[in-house]
Amino acid sequence: MTETLIQILLIAPCLIIAIVFHEVAHGLAALKLGDTTARDLNRLSLNPLRHVDPVGTLLVPGALALAGAPVFGWAKPVPVRKDRLNNPRFGMMAVAAAGPASNFVLAFFGAIGLGLAAMMAGQAGVEEPSLIAQAMVFFILINIFLGVFNLLPIPPFDGSHILEGLLPPSLAGMYAKLRPFGMMLFMGLVALTWFAPELGVLENTIGKPVEWVMEQYVGISRAIAG
């Protein structure tokens, strides 16, 4: 129980930072491209209280951590007005991509932190990973998972906006009509993950990309640690 509590205490701040930066990145990208909605509503703040969703940021991740399942969550979405963007088609793609991009950047800094922690532990002759090193591993993994997860082309995730912008206008219009059913599809995938784990839904969709990206960041950490 103590070990689980420690894990939750390490994971919680990592998840909050990852989610807050993800949402602020959306808002900053929108601001640069002409939409001031997020700024007007004071959603460009790094204050977690402006972004936290009690269910998606606290309850769901906590329950997943206790269950030993992959930890993910969500915040209150930063509002973006497509009609206010200088180039709505490109703008929505850029705004959507900004969120996952911020998570991959955070994971990069986490990899640097992990490498430095490992280097200092090696110099001190310490073999057991420190709490800082454990936190860095969680921080890297959470950011990678959040980045890859949001790139799924399922509405309303960021990947759906990117795909919609890449499709020809006629196909993009048809794809946009699926948006109201996106959450139903997502909940269906969640149900399959919980009730039919033998299908390996997570493992066969985002598991392999997350694992590959994690290997790249661990490689950075090892290079720094020497």
RAUR-V725487 format. One record per helix or strand of 3 or more residues. SS is the DSSP state (a for helix, b for strand). FROM is the first residue (numbers start at 1). TO is the last residue. If there is no record, write none. Layout:
BEGIN
ss:SS from:FROM to:TO
ss:SS from:FROM to:TO
END
This chain:
BEGIN
ss:a from:2 to:32
ss:a from:37 to:40
ss:a from:48 to:50
ss:a from:54 to:67
ss:a from:82 to:84
ss:a from:88 to:124
ss:a from:131 to:150
ss:a from:158 to:166
ss:a from:169 to:176
ss:a from:179 to:195
ss:a from:197 to:199
ss:a from:201 to:225
END
